[in-house]
Amino acid sequence: MPRPTAAQLAYGSCTVIFSTLAMLLLSQTSSGVGIAVIALAALALGLLVAMTVPLPKPRPAAERTEVPAQPEPVAVRRETVPAGVEPVREPTAS
Protein backbone atom coordinates (compact mmCIF):
# COMPACT_ATOMS: atom_id res chain seq x y z
CA MET A 1 0.00 0.00 0.00
CA PRO A 2 1.55 3.34 -1.01
CA ARG A 3 2.13 6.08 1.52
CA PRO A 4 -0.28 9.03 1.48
CA THR A 5 0.93 12.15 -0.30
CA ALA A 6 1.10 15.59 1.26
CA ALA A 7 -2.01 16.62 -0.68
CA GLN A 8 -3.96 13.66 0.67
CA LEU A 9 -2.96 14.46 4.24
CA ALA A 10 -3.80 18.14 3.84
CA TYR A 11 -7.19 17.60 2.17
CA GLY A 12 -8.19 14.88 4.63
CA SER A 13 -7.18 16.90 7.69
CA CYS A 14 -8.95 20.06 6.49
CA THR A 15 -12.06 18.05 5.71
CA VAL A 16 -12.14 16.53 9.18
CA ILE A 17 -11.66 19.86 10.94
CA PHE A 18 -14.11 21.91 8.89
CA SER A 19 -16.79 19.23 8.66
CA THR A 20 -16.63 18.66 12.43
CA LEU A 21 -17.03 22.36 13.12
CA ALA A 22 -19.85 22.71 10.61
CA MET A 23 -21.79 19.71 11.91
CA LEU A 24 -21.35 20.74 15.54
CA LEU A 25 -22.53 24.27 14.82
CA LEU A 26 -25.48 23.16 12.69
CA SER A 27 -26.67 20.37 14.99
CA GLN A 28 -26.15 22.31 18.23
CA THR A 29 -25.73 19.04 20.08
CA SER A 30 -24.33 18.99 23.58
CA SER A 31 -24.56 15.28 24.41
CA GLY A 32 -21.51 13.08 24.40
CA VAL A 33 -23.11 10.54 22.07
CA GLY A 34 -23.99 13.24 19.53
CA ILE A 35 -20.47 14.65 19.57
CA ALA A 36 -19.00 11.16 19.15
CA VAL A 37 -21.27 10.44 16.15
CA ILE A 38 -20.31 13.76 14.54
CA ALA A 39 -16.60 13.09 15.15
CA LEU A 40 -16.84 9.62 13.59
CA ALA A 41 -18.77 10.98 10.61
CA ALA A 42 -16.14 13.70 10.10
CA LEU A 43 -13.34 11.14 10.26
CA ALA A 44 -15.09 8.95 7.70
CA LEU A 45 -15.63 11.95 5.42
CA GLY A 46 -11.98 12.99 5.78
CA LEU A 47 -10.83 9.47 4.91
CA LEU A 48 -13.10 9.43 1.86
CA VAL A 49 -11.76 12.79 0.65
CA ALA A 50 -8.13 11.76 1.25
CA MET A 51 -8.54 8.54 -0.70
CA THR A 52 -10.21 10.19 -3.69
CA VAL A 53 -7.45 12.78 -4.23
CA PRO A 54 -5.74 11.80 -7.49
CA LEU A 55 -2.39 10.13 -7.00
CA PRO A 56 0.63 11.32 -8.98
CA LYS A 57 1.11 9.25 -12.12
CA PRO A 58 4.28 7.16 -12.28
CA ARG A 59 6.86 8.24 -14.84
CA PRO A 60 7.24 6.07 -17.94
CA ALA A 61 10.16 3.65 -17.93
CA ALA A 62 11.94 5.60 -20.68
CA GLU A 63 12.25 8.71 -18.49
CA ARG A 64 13.64 6.89 -15.49
CA THR A 65 17.37 7.17 -15.03
CA GLU A 66 19.21 4.17 -13.77
CA VAL A 67 21.52 4.79 -10.85
CA PRO A 68 24.60 2.56 -10.80
CA ALA A 69 24.93 0.34 -7.77
CA GLN A 70 28.53 1.40 -7.09
CA PRO A 71 29.62 4.92 -8.03
CA GLU A 72 32.85 5.09 -10.00
CA PRO A 73 35.86 6.17 -7.91
CA VAL A 74 37.10 9.69 -8.54
CA ALA A 75 40.83 10.31 -8.66
CA VAL A 76 41.85 12.91 -6.11
CA ARG A 77 45.19 14.68 -6.41
CA ARG A 78 46.53 16.04 -3.17
CA GLU A 79 49.27 18.60 -2.95
CA THR A 80 51.14 19.53 0.17
CA VAL A 81 51.42 23.20 0.95
CA PRO A 82 54.83 24.30 2.22
CA ALA A 83 55.00 26.05 5.53
CA GLY A 84 54.82 29.81 5.30
CA VAL A 85 58.12 31.57 4.67
CA GLU A 86 56.75 35.03 5.27
CA PRO A 87 58.73 37.19 7.67
CA VAL A 88 57.03 38.07 10.90
CA ARG A 89 56.07 41.71 11.00
CA GLU A 90 56.92 43.42 14.24
CA PRO A 91 55.80 46.89 15.17
CA THR A 92 58.52 49.49 14.77
CA ALA A 93 59.40 51.83 17.56
CA SER A 94 58.76 55.36 16.47
N, CA, C and O atoms as a GROMACS GRO file, in nm:
protein
  376
    1MET      N    1   0.085  -0.118   0.000
    1MET     CA    2   0.000   0.000   0.000
    1MET      C    3   0.090   0.124   0.000
    1MET      O    4   0.177   0.136   0.085
    2PRO      N    5   0.069   0.215  -0.094
    2PRO     CA    6   0.155   0.334  -0.101
    2PRO      C    7   0.128   0.430   0.014
    2PRO      O    8   0.019   0.431   0.072
    3ARG      N    9   0.227   0.508   0.046
    3ARG     CA   10   0.213   0.608   0.152
    3ARG      C   11   0.128   0.724   0.102
    3ARG      O   12   0.129   0.755  -0.017
    4PRO      N   13   0.053   0.788   0.192
    4PRO     CA   14  -0.028   0.903   0.148
    4PRO      C   15   0.062   1.021   0.112
    4PRO      O   16   0.166   1.043   0.173
    5THR      N   17   0.018   1.097   0.012
    5THR     CA   18   0.093   1.215  -0.030
    5THR      C   19   0.060   1.332   0.061
    5THR      O   20  -0.031   1.324   0.144
    6ALA      N   21   0.135   1.440   0.045
    6ALA     CA   22   0.110   1.560   0.126
    6ALA      C   23  -0.028   1.618   0.095
    6ALA      O   24  -0.096   1.668   0.185
    7ALA      N   25  -0.069   1.611  -0.032
    7ALA     CA   26  -0.201   1.662  -0.068
    7ALA      C   27  -0.312   1.580  -0.002
    7ALA      O   28  -0.411   1.636   0.046
    8GLN      N   29  -0.296   1.450   0.002
    8GLN     CA   30  -0.396   1.366   0.067
    8GLN      C   31  -0.406   1.398   0.216
    8GLN      O   32  -0.516   1.408   0.270
    9LEU      N   33  -0.293   1.414   0.281
    9LEU     CA   34  -0.296   1.446   0.424
    9LEU      C   35  -0.360   1.582   0.448
    9LEU      O   36  -0.438   1.598   0.542
   10ALA      N   37  -0.326   1.680   0.366
   10ALA     CA   38  -0.380   1.814   0.384
   10ALA      C   39  -0.531   1.818   0.360
   10ALA      O   40  -0.606   1.872   0.441
   11TYR      N   41  -0.575   1.760   0.248
   11TYR     CA   42  -0.719   1.760   0.217
   11TYR      C   43  -0.799   1.682   0.321
   11TYR      O   44  -0.906   1.727   0.362
   12GLY      N   45  -0.748   1.568   0.363
   12GLY     CA   46  -0.819   1.488   0.463
   12GLY      C   47  -0.828   1.559   0.597
   12GLY      O   48  -0.934   1.558   0.661
   13SER      N   49  -0.718   1.620   0.640
   13SER     CA   50  -0.718   1.690   0.769
   13SER      C   51  -0.811   1.811   0.767
   13SER      O   52  -0.887   1.832   0.862
   14CYS      N   53  -0.806   1.889   0.660
   14CYS     CA   54  -0.895   2.006   0.649
   14CYS      C   55  -1.040   1.963   0.646
   14CYS      O   56  -1.126   2.029   0.705
   15THR      N   57  -1.068   1.855   0.577
   15THR     CA   58  -1.206   1.805   0.570
   15THR      C   59  -1.256   1.765   0.708
   15THR      O   60  -1.369   1.797   0.745
   16VAL      N   61  -1.174   1.696   0.783
   16VAL     CA   62  -1.214   1.653   0.918
   16VAL      C   63  -1.241   1.774   1.007
   16VAL      O   64  -1.343   1.779   1.076
   17ILE      N   65  -1.151   1.870   1.005
   17ILE     CA   66  -1.166   1.986   1.094
   17ILE      C   67  -1.289   2.068   1.057
   17ILE      O   68  -1.372   2.100   1.143
   18PHE      N   69  -1.301   2.104   0.928
   18PHE     CA   70  -1.411   2.191   0.889
   18PHE      C   71  -1.546   2.121   0.894
   18PHE      O   72  -1.647   2.183   0.929
   19SER      N   73  -1.550   1.993   0.859
   19SER     CA   74  -1.679   1.923   0.866
   19SER      C   75  -1.723   1.903   1.010
   19SER      O   76  -1.842   1.907   1.040
   20THR      N   77  -1.627   1.880   1.101
   20THR     CA   78  -1.663   1.866   1.243
   20THR      C   79  -1.720   1.997   1.296
   20THR      O   80  -1.823   1.998   1.364
   21LEU      N   81  -1.652   2.108   1.266
   21LEU     CA   82  -1.703   2.236   1.312
   21LEU      C   83  -1.841   2.267   1.254
   21LEU      O   84  -1.930   2.313   1.325
   22ALA      N   85  -1.857   2.242   1.125
   22ALA     CA   86  -1.985   2.271   1.061
   22ALA      C   87  -2.098   2.187   1.121
   22ALA      O   88  -2.205   2.239   1.151
   23MET      N   89  -2.074   2.058   1.137
   23MET     CA   90  -2.179   1.971   1.191
   23MET      C   91  -2.211   2.004   1.336
   23MET      O   92  -2.327   1.998   1.377
   24LEU      N   93  -2.109   2.038   1.415
   24LEU     CA   94  -2.135   2.074   1.554
   24LEU      C   95  -2.213   2.205   1.564
   24LEU      O   96  -2.303   2.218   1.648
   25LEU      N   97  -2.180   2.301   1.479
   25LEU     CA   98  -2.253   2.427   1.482
   25LEU      C   99  -2.395   2.412   1.430
   25LEU      O  100  -2.488   2.473   1.484
   26LEU      N  101  -2.414   2.332   1.326
   26LEU     CA  102  -2.548   2.316   1.269
   26LEU      C  103  -2.638   2.229   1.355
   26LEU      O  104  -2.758   2.255   1.364
   27SER      N  105  -2.583   2.126   1.419
   27SER     CA  106  -2.668   2.036   1.499
   27SER      C  107  -2.694   2.091   1.638
   27SER      O  108  -2.794   2.056   1.700
   28GLN      N  109  -2.605   2.175   1.689
   28GLN     CA  110  -2.615   2.231   1.823
   28GLN      C  111  -2.632   2.124   1.930
   28GLN      O  112  -2.704   2.143   2.028
   29THR      N  113  -2.565   2.012   1.910
   29THR     CA  114  -2.573   1.904   2.008
   29THR      C  115  -2.480   1.931   2.124
   29THR      O  116  -2.376   1.995   2.109
   30SER      N  117  -2.517   1.883   2.240
   30SER     CA  118  -2.433   1.898   2.358
   30SER      C  119  -2.414   1.765   2.430
   30SER      O  120  -2.348   1.760   2.534
   31SER      N  121  -2.471   1.659   2.376
   31SER     CA  122  -2.456   1.528   2.440
   31SER      C  123  -2.327   1.462   2.391
   31SER      O  124  -2.279   1.488   2.281
   32GLY      N  125  -2.275   1.378   2.476
   32GLY     CA  126  -2.151   1.308   2.440
   32GLY      C  127  -2.169   1.213   2.324
   32GLY      O  128  -2.079   1.199   2.241
   33VAL      N  129  -2.285   1.148   2.316
   33VAL     CA  130  -2.311   1.054   2.207
   33VAL      C  131  -2.320   1.130   2.074
   33VAL      O  132  -2.269   1.083   1.973
   34GLY      N  133  -2.386   1.244   2.075
   34GLY     CA  134  -2.399   1.324   1.953
   34GLY      C  135  -2.265   1.373   1.902
   34GLY      O  136  -2.238   1.371   1.782
   35ILE      N  137  -2.181   1.417   1.995
   35ILE     CA  138  -2.047   1.465   1.957
   35ILE      C  139  -1.964   1.350   1.902
   35ILE      O  140  -1.889   1.368   1.806
   36ALA      N  141  -1.976   1.232   1.963
   36ALA     CA  142  -1.900   1.116   1.914
   36ALA      C  143  -1.945   1.076   1.775
   36ALA      O  144  -1.862   1.043   1.690
   37VAL      N  145  -2.076   1.078   1.749
   37VAL     CA  146  -2.127   1.044   1.615
   37VAL      C  147  -2.077   1.144   1.512
   37VAL      O  148  -2.038   1.106   1.402
   38ILE      N  149  -2.079   1.273   1.547
   38ILE     CA  150  -2.031   1.376   1.454
   38ILE      C  151  -1.881   1.358   1.429
   38ILE      O  152  -1.836   1.373   1.315
   39ALA      N  153  -1.805   1.328   1.532
   39ALA     CA  154  -1.660   1.309   1.515
   39ALA      C  155  -1.632   1.189   1.425
   39ALA      O  156  -1.544   1.196   1.339
   40LEU      N  157  -1.704   1.080   1.444
   40LEU     CA  158  -1.684   0.962   1.359
   40LEU      C  159  -1.725   0.990   1.215
   40LEU      O  160  -1.658   0.946   1.121
   41ALA      N  161  -1.835   1.063   1.197
   41ALA     CA  162  -1.877   1.098   1.061
   41ALA      C  163  -1.774   1.187   0.994
   41ALA      O  164  -1.748   1.171   0.875
   42ALA      N  165  -1.716   1.282   1.067
   42ALA     CA  166  -1.614   1.370   1.010
   42ALA      C  167  -1.488   1.292   0.974
   42ALA      O  168  -1.426   1.318   0.871
   43LEU      N  169  -1.450   1.197   1.058
   43LEU     CA  170  -1.334   1.114   1.026
   43LEU      C  171  -1.357   1.030   0.901
   43LEU      O  172  -1.268   1.017   0.817
   44ALA      N  173  -1.476   0.974   0.889
   44ALA     CA  174  -1.509   0.895   0.770
   44ALA      C  175  -1.508   0.982   0.645
   44ALA      O  176  -1.457   0.941   0.541
   45LEU      N  177  -1.563   1.103   0.656
   45LEU     CA  178  -1.563   1.195   0.542
   45LEU      C  179  -1.421   1.237   0.505
   45LEU      O  180  -1.387   1.245   0.387
   46GLY      N  181  -1.338   1.264   0.604
   46GLY     CA  182  -1.198   1.299   0.578
   46GLY      C  183  -1.122   1.186   0.512
   46GLY      O  184  -1.040   1.210   0.423
   47LEU      N  185  -1.147   1.063   0.553
   47LEU     CA  186  -1.083   0.947   0.491
   47LEU      C  187  -1.129   0.932   0.346
   47LEU      O  188  -1.048   0.902   0.258
   48LEU      N  189  -1.258   0.952   0.322
   48LEU     CA  190  -1.310   0.943   0.186
   48LEU      C  191  -1.247   1.049   0.095
   48LEU      O  192  -1.209   1.019  -0.018
   49VAL      N  193  -1.236   1.172   0.145
   49VAL     CA  194  -1.176   1.279   0.064
   49VAL      C  195  -1.028   1.250   0.040
   49VAL      O  196  -0.979   1.270  -0.072
   50ALA      N  197  -0.957   1.204   0.141
   50ALA     CA  198  -0.813   1.176   0.125
   50ALA      C  199  -0.788   1.064   0.025
   50ALA      O  200  -0.690   1.068  -0.049
   51MET      N  201  -0.875   0.966   0.022
   51MET     CA  202  -0.854   0.854  -0.070
   51MET      C  203  -0.895   0.885  -0.213
   51MET      O  204  -0.852   0.817  -0.306
   52THR      N  205  -0.978   0.986  -0.233
   52THR     CA  206  -1.021   1.019  -0.369
   52THR      C  207  -0.934   1.126  -0.435
   52THR      O  208  -0.956   1.158  -0.552
   53VAL      N  209  -0.837   1.182  -0.362
   53VAL     CA  210  -0.745   1.278  -0.423
   53VAL      C  211  -0.662   1.201  -0.526
   53VAL      O  212  -0.608   1.095  -0.494
   54PRO      N  213  -0.650   1.253  -0.647
   54PRO     CA  214  -0.574   1.180  -0.749
   54PRO      C  215  -0.428   1.162  -0.708
   54PRO      O  216  -0.364   1.254  -0.659
   55LEU      N  217  -0.378   1.042  -0.730
   55LEU     CA  218  -0.239   1.013  -0.700
   55LEU      C  219  -0.151   1.059  -0.815
   55LEU      O  220  -0.197   1.062  -0.930
   56PRO      N  221  -0.026   1.095  -0.788
   56PRO     CA  222   0.062   1.132  -0.898
   56PRO      C  223   0.088   1.010  -0.987
   56PRO      O  224   0.105   0.899  -0.938
   57LYS      N  225   0.092   1.035  -1.118
   57LYS     CA  226   0.111   0.924  -1.212
   57LYS      C  227   0.258   0.887  -1.215
   57LYS      O  228   0.345   0.974  -1.213
   58PRO      N  229   0.288   0.757  -1.221
   58PRO     CA  230   0.428   0.716  -1.228
   58PRO      C  231   0.488   0.755  -1.362
   58PRO      O  232   0.419   0.758  -1.464
   59ARG      N  233   0.618   0.786  -1.361
   59ARG     CA  234   0.686   0.824  -1.484
   59ARG      C  235   0.703   0.701  -1.573
   59ARG      O  236   0.719   0.590  -1.523
   60PRO      N  237   0.699   0.721  -1.704
   60PRO     CA  238   0.724   0.607  -1.794
   60PRO      C  239   0.866   0.554  -1.776
   60PRO      O  240   0.954   0.625  -1.728
   61ALA      N  241   0.886   0.430  -1.813
   61ALA     CA  242   1.015   0.365  -1.793
   61ALA      C  243   1.125   0.432  -1.873
   61ALA      O  244   1.241   0.428  -1.832
   62ALA      N  245   1.092   0.495  -1.986
   62ALA     CA  246   1.194   0.560  -2.068
   62ALA      C  247   1.254   0.682  -1.999
   62ALA      O  248   1.370   0.714  -2.022
   63GLU      N  249   1.177   0.750  -1.916
   63GLU     CA  250   1.225   0.871  -1.849
   63GLU      C  251   1.306   0.841  -1.724
   63GLU      O  252   1.379   0.927  -1.676
   64ARG      N  253   1.294   0.724  -1.672
   64ARG     CA  254   1.364   0.689  -1.549
   64ARG      C  255   1.513   0.676  -1.577
   64ARG      O  256   1.554   0.617  -1.678
   65THR      N  257   1.593   0.730  -1.489
   65THR     CA  258   1.737   0.717  -1.503
   65THR      C  259   1.786   0.611  -1.408
   65THR      O  260   1.749   0.609  -1.290
   66GLU      N  261   1.868   0.524  -1.459
   66GLU     CA  262   1.921   0.417  -1.377
   66GLU      C  263   2.041   0.467  -1.298
   66GLU      O  264   2.131   0.531  -1.354
   67VAL      N  265   2.042   0.439  -1.171
   67VAL     CA  266   2.152   0.479  -1.085
   67VAL      C  267   2.242   0.358  -1.067
   67VAL      O  268   2.195   0.252  -1.027
   68PRO      N  269   2.372   0.372  -1.096
   68PRO     CA  270   2.460   0.256  -1.080
   68PRO      C  271   2.470   0.216  -0.933
   68PRO      O  272   2.461   0.299  -0.843
   69ALA      N  273   2.488   0.085  -0.913
   69ALA     CA  274   2.493   0.034  -0.777
   69ALA      C  275   2.615   0.088  -0.703
   69ALA      O  276   2.605   0.127  -0.586
   70GLN      N  277   2.730   0.090  -0.769
   70GLN     CA  278   2.852   0.140  -0.709
   70GLN      C  279   2.899   0.261  -0.789
   70GLN      O  280   2.924   0.248  -0.909
   71PRO      N  281   2.911   0.377  -0.727
   71PRO     CA  282   2.962   0.492  -0.803
   71PRO      C  283   3.108   0.470  -0.839
   71PRO      O  284   3.184   0.407  -0.765
   72GLU      N  285   3.148   0.523  -0.955
   72GLU     CA  286   3.285   0.508  -1.000
   72GLU      C  287   3.376   0.593  -0.910
   72GLU      O  288   3.340   0.705  -0.872
   73PRO      N  289   3.496   0.540  -0.877
   73PRO     CA  290   3.586   0.617  -0.791
   73PRO      C  291   3.641   0.738  -0.868
   73PRO      O  292   3.664   0.732  -0.988
   74VAL      N  293   3.659   0.846  -0.797
   74VAL     CA  294   3.710   0.969  -0.854
   74VAL      C  295   3.854   0.986  -0.807
   74VAL      O  296   3.884   0.975  -0.688
   75ALA      N  297   3.943   1.012  -0.902
   75ALA     CA  298   4.083   1.031  -0.866
   75ALA      C  299   4.099   1.168  -0.800
   75ALA      O  300   4.055   1.270  -0.853
   76VAL      N  301   4.164   1.168  -0.685
   76VAL     CA  302   4.185   1.291  -0.611
   76VAL      C  303   4.335   1.316  -0.603
   76VAL      O  304   4.410   1.229  -0.558
   77ARG      N  305   4.378   1.433  -0.647
   77ARG     CA  306   4.519   1.468  -0.641
   77ARG      C  307   4.539   1.562  -0.524
   77ARG      O  308   4.476   1.667  -0.515
   78ARG      N  309   4.627   1.523  -0.435
   78ARG     CA  310   4.653   1.604  -0.317
   78ARG      C  311   4.791   1.666  -0.328
   78ARG      O  312   4.887   1.600  -0.366
   79GLU      N  313   4.799   1.791  -0.296
   79GLU     CA  314   4.927   1.860  -0.295
   79GLU      C  315   4.954   1.911  -0.155
   79GLU      O  316   4.864   1.960  -0.087
   80THR      N  317   5.078   1.900  -0.114
   80THR     CA  318   5.114   1.953   0.017
   80THR      C  319   5.150   2.099   0.001
   80THR      O  320   5.213   2.139  -0.097
   81VAL      N  321   5.112   2.176   0.096
   81VAL     CA  322   5.142   2.320   0.095
   81VAL      C  323   5.260   2.343   0.187
   81VAL      O  324   5.256   2.304   0.304
   82PRO      N  325   5.366   2.407   0.135
   82PRO     CA  326   5.482   2.430   0.222
   82PRO      C  327   5.448   2.529   0.332
   82PRO      O  328   5.359   2.613   0.319
   83ALA      N  329   5.521   2.516   0.440
   83ALA     CA  330   5.500   2.605   0.553
   83ALA      C  331   5.531   2.747   0.511
   83ALA      O  332   5.617   2.769   0.424
   84GLY      N  333   5.464   2.842   0.569
   84GLY     CA  334   5.482   2.981   0.530
   84GLY      C  335   5.624   3.030   0.554
   84GLY      O  336   5.683   3.001   0.657
   85VAL      N  337   5.678   3.105   0.458
   85VAL     CA  338   5.812   3.157   0.467
   85VAL      C  339   5.806   3.308   0.484
   85VAL      O  340   5.908   3.376   0.470
   86GLU      N  341   5.690   3.359   0.513
   86GLU     CA  342   5.675   3.503   0.527
   86GLU      C  343   5.745   3.550   0.654
   86GLU      O  344   5.740   3.484   0.758
   87PRO      N  345   5.811   3.666   0.645
   87PRO     CA  346   5.873   3.719   0.767
   87PRO      C  347   5.766   3.770   0.863
   87PRO      O  348   5.660   3.818   0.822
   88VAL      N  349   5.796   3.760   0.988
   88VAL     CA  350   5.703   3.807   1.090
   88VAL      C  351   5.716   3.957   1.099
   88VAL      O  352   5.826   4.010   1.112
   89ARG      N  353   5.607   4.025   1.091
   89ARG     CA  354   5.608   4.171   1.100
   89ARG      C  355   5.597   4.213   1.245
   89ARG      O  356   5.504   4.175   1.317
   90GLU      N  357   5.693   4.292   1.287
   90GLU     CA  358   5.692   4.342   1.424
   90GLU      C  359   5.671   4.492   1.420
   90GLU      O  360   5.719   4.559   1.328
   91PRO      N  361   5.600   4.544   1.517
   91PRO     CA  362   5.580   4.689   1.517
   91PRO      C  363   5.712   4.762   1.538
   91PRO      O  364   5.796   4.720   1.618
   92THR      N  365   5.729   4.870   1.466
   92THR     CA  366   5.852   4.948   1.477
   92THR      C  367   5.836   5.052   1.587
   92THR      O  368   5.727   5.104   1.609
   93ALA      N  369   5.944   5.080   1.653
   93ALA     CA  370   5.940   5.183   1.757
   93ALA      C  371   5.959   5.318   1.691
   93ALA      O  372   6.061   5.344   1.628
   94SER      N  373   5.860   5.404   1.707
   94SER     CA  374   5.876   5.536   1.647
   94SER      C  375   5.880   5.642   1.750
   94SER      O  376   5.892   5.760   1.717
   0.00000   0.00000   0.00000
